[in-house]
């Protein structure tokens, strides 16, 4: 009985420590607080499907989708050897992220205020340009 109590206490303390560490890392690298409900990164436990938009005629698999108080945030990790000059992101990365914003809004019918691009090698996290509402006929 004592062994079970010691193991349960140890596991509870370990869970709290790991939770605190993961929260600290997310805050440090700029990942917003919220539920990660879609992740297309190697070795992750999520089963993801390709997002498709018949409205826009595009499809894709974002690296990560996070449900926040502001809506859903698409997050892309880029492993460029060198970040672009002046601390920005490459235009193709911004365009890809904006396409994921449109895909998520169309397929999941949720609000997407912005997307994030994380350039891993440069330790840089930038919001993709703000979306503007698109009026369709």
N, C-alpha and C positions, 0 to 999 in steps of 0.2 A: 504494500500500500504506500509506504514512504517513497519507494522508487518511482512509482507512477506519479506521485505528487511532485517530486523533484524534476522528472522529465517534463511534465506538463508546465511547470513554472519556467523551466529553461526554454522550452519552445515558445512560450508566450513572450518572454523577454527578448528572445532572438527575433521574433516577428516584429516587435515594436522597434528594435534597433534597425532592422532591415528597412522597415517602412520609413523611418526618419532619414536614413541614408539615401533612399531613392528619392524622397521629396527634396532633399538638399541638392542632390545632383541635378534633378529636373530644374530647380530654381536657378542653379548656377549656370546652366547652359541655355536657359531661356525658354524651356518648354513650358507652355501654360498648364496651370492646374486643371485637372479634369479627367474624365474617363477615357482611356485609350481603348477603343472598341474595334479598331481595324489596324492591322500591322502587317506589312508585306516585307519583312526583313528576315534574312536567313536565321534559322534556329528558333523562330518564335512559335508559340503555341496556337496562333490564330489561323483559321482557315479563311482565306480571302478569295473573293471572286472579282473578276474584272468588272469595273464600273463601265456602263455603256449609256450613251445619251443619243437617242434617236433624234432629238431636237437639234443637237449640234453636230451629229455624225462623227462623234469621237468616242474613244474608249481608253481605259488605262487603269493602272493599279498604283495609287499613291503609296508612299512608304508607310505613312501613319495617318490616322484620323483620330482627333481628340474631341470629345464632347465637352464643351465649356459652357459657362453661363451666357456667353455671347453667341453661342451657336457651335457649329462644327468647324474645326481648324485643320485643313490639310497641311501636313508637315513632310517636307522632302529633305533627305540627307544627301549631300553631294560630297564626293570624295575627290575633289580636284587637287592636283599637286600644288597649284598656286591659285589663290583667290584673285579676282579681278582688281585692277587698280582702284584706288580711292575708296576701299572698303565696301564696294557694292556687290551685287551678284550679277552673274552673266545673264544677258537678256533671254537666252533660251531657257534658263532655269526659271526665271520669272514667268515666262510664257507657259511653261509646263505646269507650274503651280497654279496659275490662273485657269488653265484648262481643267485641272483637278477641282478647283472651286466650282466651276460651271458643272462638271460631272456630278459632284456631290449634291449640289442644289437641284439639278434635274432629276437624278435617280432617287435620291433619298427624301426629296421634298423638305429640306431643312435650310435654315439660314446659314450662310457662310460669309462672315464679315471680312475675313482676310485669310491668307495662307502664309506659312513660314518656310523659309529655305535655310537649312543649317549647313554651312560649308565646314565640314569636319576638320580638314587639315589646317584651316586658317582660324579655327575656333571662333567662327563668325556666325551669328544668327540674325537674319534680317527678315522683316515682313515684306511680302511681295507687295507690289503697288496696290493701293486700295482699289477695290472693285467698283465699277460704276454699274448701275442697274441698266439692263439691256431690255429694251421694249421690243417685243416680237409681235408680228401681225397675226 
